Amino acid sequence: MELSFTPEQILKLVGASAIEGNQKPQTIRDIASLDKAQPGDLSFLGNRKYRSQMPDSKASIILIPEDYEGRPLEEQAFIRVENPSHALGLVCEEIVRVLWPKPEPGVHPSAYIADSANVCSTAYIGPHVIIEDGAKIGRQAMIEGQAYVGRHAVIGEASHLMPRATVLDYCELGSRVRLHSGVVIGSEGFGYETIQGVHHKLPQIGKVVIEDDVEIGSNTAIDRARFSETRIGAGTKIDNLVQIAHNVTTGKHCILVAQAGIAGSTTLDDYVVLGGQVGVAGHIHIGKGSMVGAQSGLNGDIEAGSFVRGTPVLPFQLAHRIDILKQRLPDLFKRVEHLEEVVGKKPNE
């Protein structure tokens, strides 16, 4: 990947007005972390724990927070911004536009589109895409190679299905939804009744509704509802390898990190965060703004604003104290054994 950004271009992209230090730093050719950066690289200080790397960084330009007190090296320039990580993201957005330009509207000759499907003329349909009967593809949608859109499914305006993404029958995507490769929307919910030792399948006849501005990572599966709908709220961001079961509802702007699993009919209010590998039992409620630490197991309701972790979950600080005490258990057992020996001795011994 070859980049070429002048300092003036970077200033414009990040919305800053001035360069501090060297007023004519090198043209930026790459992006690197503080400790690995070389002259010609752009870097950033996005986390306080990396401040110790700043004095030795060789980056030509560094995006720094407004309250950083250090000074640039002789050949180096600083650009002060409110949020360096976000500012770097703005630069990377420009790189994305160069590396992955949006294709012109149209339908690849190898795509299959059913006669009753409704595909907007401004959409892009890539090679070997399949669009089934009654499906609707909105304005400026992008359906990349080998993606599948089922019968009567709806893909909203400017939504983007990456290669091999799947939206099954009757499911609905709002505007500006992004599905990464391997996502399955509308997979069959996992439902059985055991009668006389035999597991009888329960038909799953509902759908999945994805609201606007949702992004879903690779190989995540969101099951269609047993009846009614599974719903993902607007602005929610879902990582890779997440499982969301039938009739789950998430609020707006939730964050679900890799390998989290949510069992059926559970409700997440707005702005809930689930860390990696969190397991959530079915038919429970997670209050607004709650945060659940990685590898936690949640089997009951939690109130709005909770910060919990562990299995079963406990308030975060309490769980942290218990973990510290666990490390002292071997020494505690030794002391108890010693006391038992002392107490157990006869008076004349």
N, C-alpha and C positions, 0 to 999 in steps of 0.2 A: 504494500500500500504506500503510495507516494503522495505526500501532502505538500501544499505550498500556501502558507498564510502569512501575509505581512502583519506587522504589529497593528497597523491601522485597521486591517480587516478583523483582527481579534477584538480590538476595542469596540468596533461596531457590533460584532456578534454578541458580545457579553453585556452591552449597554453601559460600558464605562466611558469616562471622558478623558482620562489621563494615564500616562505611563510614569512609574516612579523608578528612578535609577537610569540606566543606559537608555537614551532616547532613540537609539538606532540599533536595537538588538537584531540578531540574525533572523532571517526568514524561517518560520517554523516548518519543519519537515516531518515531525513525528510527535507523538504524545507518549509520555512515560511517567512512571512514579518518581517521587522525589529522589529516592536512593539510586535509581537506575538511569536517570535522565542524563543526557549528554548535550553539549552545545548544539543548538538547532532544534531542541525539544521544547515542548510546552508541558508544564506540570501544574499541580495544584495542591493546596493544603486544605483538604476537606475534613480532616479529623485531627483533633488536638493531640492525639497520641503520637502523631508523626512530626510534631514541631521540632523534635531533636534532630530531624534529618534536614531541616531547612538550611542551616549554615554551610553544609557540605554539598548541597545539591548543585549540579552543574547545568541545570536547565536554563535556557536563554530567557524564557518568560515563565513566571509563576503566578498563578491566580491565587490570591491570598485573601483571608477575611479582613474586614475593615479595621478590626482591633489588633491586628498583628503588629508587634512593636519592633521586629527586626528590620534590618536594612539589606538591600540587594548587594551582591558582589559587584565588582567593577564592571564586568561585561554583561551583567544580568539586569533584567527589568522585572518589576512587580506590577501587577494590575490588581487594585483593591476592589472587591465586589462583596455584596451582602452574603452570598452563598457560593463559595468556589465550586462545589460539586455541581450545582445547578448551572453555573456559568460554563463549566467544561461540557456539560450536556448540550448547551446551546451551540458550542463549537462542533460537537459530534453530530448534531442534527444536520449541520451543513455538510459534513462528511458523508452522512447517510444519503443525502440527496445526490451526491456525486457518485457514490459507489453503487447505489441501488435506485437509479432513476425510475420514476413511475412510467410504465409502458403506455403507449397510446391506446385509447379505447378500441375495442374490437374483439372478435372471437377467433381463436386459433382454429385452423381447419380440422384439427384432430379432436376438438371438443364435441361432446354430445349434449345437445339441448333439446328437451322434449318440445313438441309442437305447442303444448299448452302452457309452457313456461313463459314468464314475462321478464325479459332481460332489458334493462335500460340501455339505450344506445351509447351512453357515456361510460359504461362499465367495461372492464377488461376481463375476458375469459381465457385462461391459459390453456396450454396443451393437455389433452386427455382429461379435461374436467368433465364431470357428469352433472347435469342439472335435470332433475326429474320433473314429472308432470305437475303443473300448477305452482311451481316455485316462482318467487319474485326476487329479482336482483335489482337493488336500488342504484341511484345515480352515483357515478364515480366509484362504485364498488370494484374491488380487485380480487379475483378468484384465480389463484395460481395453480400450476400444473398438478394434475391428479387429485385435486380437491373434489369433494362430493357434496352436493346439495340435494336433499331428499324431497319427496313429494310435498307440495304446499308449504315448504319452508320459506322463510322471509329473511333476506339479507339486506340490512339497512344501508342508507347512504354513506358512502366513503368507508364502508367496512372492508376488512382485508383478511382473506383466508389464505394462509401460506400453504406451500405444497403438502398434499396429503391430509389437510384438515378436513373434518367431516361434520356436516350439519344434517342430522337425520330428519325424517318426516315430521312436519307440522311445527318444528321448532322455529323460534323467532330471534333474530339479532337486530338490535337497534342501530343507531348511527355510530360510525367510527369505532366499531368493535374490531379488535385484532385477535385472530386465532393463529397461534404458531403451529408448526408442523406436528402432526400426530394428535392434535386435539380431537376429541369426540364429544359433540354436543347431541344429547338425546339418546345415549346408550340406554339399554333397558334397565330399569331399576331392579334391584336385587330383592325379590319378594317371594316368600314361600310359606305355606302352612303345612305343618307336619301332622298327618292324619294316619293313625294306625301304623306309625313307623315309616311312612312314605312322605317325601317332600313334594307337595303339589304346588306347581307354579301359579303365582298370582299375576294375571295380565296387567301390564303397565300401559295404561291408555292415555296418560297425560302428555304434557309437552315441557319444553324448556324455553324460558324467556330470558334473554340477555339484554339488559338495558344499555343505554348509550355509554360510550367511552370506557368500555370494559376491555381489559387485555388478559389473555389466557395463555399460559405457557405450554410448552411442548408436552405431549402425552398426558395431559390432564383429561379426565373424563367427568362429565356432568350428566347424571342420569335423568331421563324423563320421569315425570311424576307417575305414581300409581293411578292417580286421577288428578284433575286440575293442572297445577303447574309447579315446576321447580323454577325459582326466579333468582337471578343475580343482579344486584342493585347497581345503579349507574356509578361509574368511576371506580368500580372495584378492580383490583389488580391481583391476579392469581398466578402463582409460580408454576414451574414444571411439576409433573407427577403428583398432582392433587386429585383426590377423589371426593366428589360431592354427590351424595345419594339422592334418591327420589324425594320430592316434596320439601327439600331444603329451601329456605329463603335467606338470602343475605341482604343486608341493608346497603346503603350507598357508601362508596369509598372504603370498603373493607380491604384488608391485605391478608392474603392466605399464602403462606410460604411453603416451599417444596415439601412434598410427601405428607402434608396434612391430609387428614381424612375426616369427613363429616358424615355421620350416619343420618338416616332418613328422618324427615319431618322436624329437623332442628331449625331454629331461627336465630340468625345473627343480626343484631341491630346495626345502625350506621357506625362506621369507623372502627369496627372490631379488627384486631390483629391477631392472627394465629401464627406462632413460630413454626419452624421446621419440625416435621414429624409429630405434630400435635394430633391426638386422637380425640374426637368428640362423639359422645354417645348420642343416640337418637332421642327425639321428642323432648329436647331441652331448649332453654332460652339463654342467650348470651347478651348481656346488656350493652348499651351504647358505649363505645370508646374503650371497651375492655381489651386487655392485652394478655395473651396466654404464652408463656415461655416455651421454648423448644422442648420437644419430647415429653410434653405434659399429657396427662390423661384426664379428660373432663367428663364427668358422669352425672352432673347436676347443674341446675341453673346458677348463673352468677349475675350479680347486680351490675348496673351501669358503672363504668369507671374502674372496674376491678383490675388489679395487676397480680396475676397468679402464675404459679408454675408447680411442677411436681405431679406425681401420680399416687393417690388422687391429688388434685390441685389444692394448694394452700396459698395464703397471701405471700407475695414474693419475698418480703423481708423475713417472715417466719420460716419459709422454706430454706432461705439462705442460712439462718441461724441453726436450723436443724442439721443442715449439711456440715456446718463447722463442728457441731457437737458429735456427729457421727465419726469424724476423724479422731476424736478423743476417746472413743469407746474402748479400743484395745488397752490404753493406759488405765482407764477406769476399771476394767475387768481385773487387771493385774493388782490394782490397789485393793479391790474387794477380796480377791484371793488372799492377799497378804493379811488383811484384817481378819478374815475367817481363820487363818492359821494362828494369829495372835489370840483371838478370842477363844479359839478352841483348845488352847493349852490349859493344863491343870495348874492350880495356884502354886504348887511346889516345884513345877518343872522349870 
